Amino acid sequence: MDSLEVTACTRCPELVDSRSQIVNGTGPEDADLLFVGEGPGATEDREGEPFVGRSGSVLDDHLRDVGLLREDVRITNCVRCRPPENRDPTKVELEHCRGYLETEIARLDPEVIVTLGKVPSEHLLERSVAVTEEAGTVEDARIGGTARRVLICLHPAATLYDRSQTDTFAETLETAAELAGLEGSEGSGQARLDGFD
């Protein structure tokens, strides 16, 4: 997995000061499903893995519900360093990290990219996105010069703050699994390339 790891970067002085480590993506380098979040939070910064806090538990639970495991998919972020006070990354910070993300996407060549929340949706689609209204929508976007399928999804934390969003989140993950042609084999950690019935 070394090929997709950023081991040293000092492009964003504020993020260098606020991070305890660079948080790289995790999961197979040939995963058909790529989840892209905004950036590491406190737990991710401490543990060095994306989506391992409360939001990560929500994501893991919903992946299981559609027959997938965390090990079946790749999870990464728009920026790899924790912004201070968990603020949104700035446009400049997003641009500084864009090359790393585009390289990861190009090497992975996923069937579907799932954007978890407003920041990654707007960053990859390059337009403003009303995530609660557009969740579950698939768009073609040019990323690094290549056409990619992007599925807009709520951030898992949205379901913690507003339980009424749970169904939308669950349905979007079902769509993601279908689009990627993945049907989990309950608990084996292996994803099969079968379609859904």
N, C-alpha and C positions, 0 to 999 in steps of 0.2 A: 504493500500500500504506500510505500515511500514516494512513488512517482506523483501522487496527488497531494502530498503533504507539504505545507509551507512551514519551514523550520525557523526562518528568521525574516522579519520584515519591519522596517522602521518608517514606512511612508506616512503614517498618521501619528504625529507626536502625542496627541491627547489619548489615543487608544493604547499606544505603547505604555504610557504612564498608568493607565487604568487596568490593564490586563495583568493577570498573573501568568498566563501562557496563551499561545496561539491555539485556537480550537479548530481543528480540521474536520472535514466530513468523515463519516463512518459508514461502513457497509461495503458490499461487493463493488469492485471496480467495473463490473459488467452488469450491474443492476438495471432492470428495465424501468424501474420506478425511482425517480429522484425527488425527494422533498427538499424544498429550499425555504429556510426561515430567514429571519431578519439578522440576528446576531446573538452571540452567547449572552446569557444572563449570569447571575452570581454562581449558581450551581454548576453551570456548564464551564464557566471560567475556572472554577475550583477543580472539577473532575476531568476537564479536557475533552469533553464529548458533547456534541449538540443534542438538545432536547432530552436532558436527563432529570430535570426538575419535575414539578407538578404537570406542566404542559407535556413533558415527555411521557409521563404515565398515561395521560389522556390519549396521546397518539398511539402508544403501545397497545392500549386496550382496544381502540377502534381498529387498529391493524389486525389484531387477533380476531375481531368480530367478522372481518372480511376474509379470514383464513390466511393471513400473512403474519410473519414475524419481523421484528426489527432487523434481524440478520438477512432478511430477503430483500431489503430495500436500502437505498443509500440516502443519508440525511446530511445536509450541509446548511450553510448560512451565507447570506450576502456579504457580511463582513465576518472575519475570523477572530476578531478581538472584541472584548466586552467594552461597549461605550460606558463612560462614567455615569453613575446614577441610573443605569438602564435607559438612558435617553435613546431616541432614534438615531441611527447613524446619519451623518450629514451627507449631502450629495457628493462632496469631495471624497469623503471616506468610502462611500459606495463605489465611486469611480476608481479609487486606488485599489480596491479589492476585486474589481470587475474582471480583470485578467485572470485571476486565480479561479474565479467561478466559471468563466468561459472555458478555461483549460479543463476543469473538472467535467463540465458538461460535454465537451468535445471528446474527451477520452472515454467517458462513460457511454455516450451515445444512447441515452435512455429513450424508451418509447414515449414516456410522458414525464413532464416536469410538473410537480404539484407545488404551487406557491402557498405557503402557510402565513396568511395575513396580508395586510395592506402594503407594507414596505417591499417585500419581495415581488408582489404582484405588480406594483407600479414600476419597480426597478427593471423587471424583465420585459414587461409589456410596453414600457416607456410611454405611459399615459396615466391619467388619474383613474383609480378603480374604487368603486363602491362595493367593497368585499361582501357585505351582508346581502346585497341584492344580486351580485354576480357570482356568488359561490356556486360551483358546479358547472360553470361555463368553460368550454374549451376554446382556446384561440391558437391560431398559428402565429408564431413570432420568430423574427430573425434574430438569432443569438450567435454572436461570433461568426456571422455570415451564413449560418445554416438555419433552415426552417425547422422549428421545433414545435411540438404540441405542448401548450401550457394550460394546465387545469387550475383555475382559481379556487382557492380553498380558504376557509376561515382559519385563523390561528387557533390551535387547540385550547389556548387559555380562554377564548371567547365562550367556550362551553362551561367554563368554571364560573364566569361572571354572569352568564345568561343561559340558564338551562334550556330555554326554548331554541337555542342554536344547535343543540346536540344532534337532532335529526338531520339537519342540513350538513353538519360535519360528517356524520356517518354515511349519508348518501353520497357525498363527494368522494369519500374514500372507496366506496363501492364502485363508483364510476372510474376512479383511478385504477383499481385492480382490473376492471373490465377492459379499459383502454390499453393497459399494458399487457393484456392477455395472460394475466396471472391468476391462478387459482391455487390458493394455499393448500398444503397437505398437512392440515392440523398438527402443529407441534413438531414436525420433523425438521423444520428449518429449511426445507427444500421447497422452492416454488416451481411449479410445473407450467409449461407453456401451453396449457389447455385454455380454450375459450370457456366462457360461462354458457350454460344452457339457455 
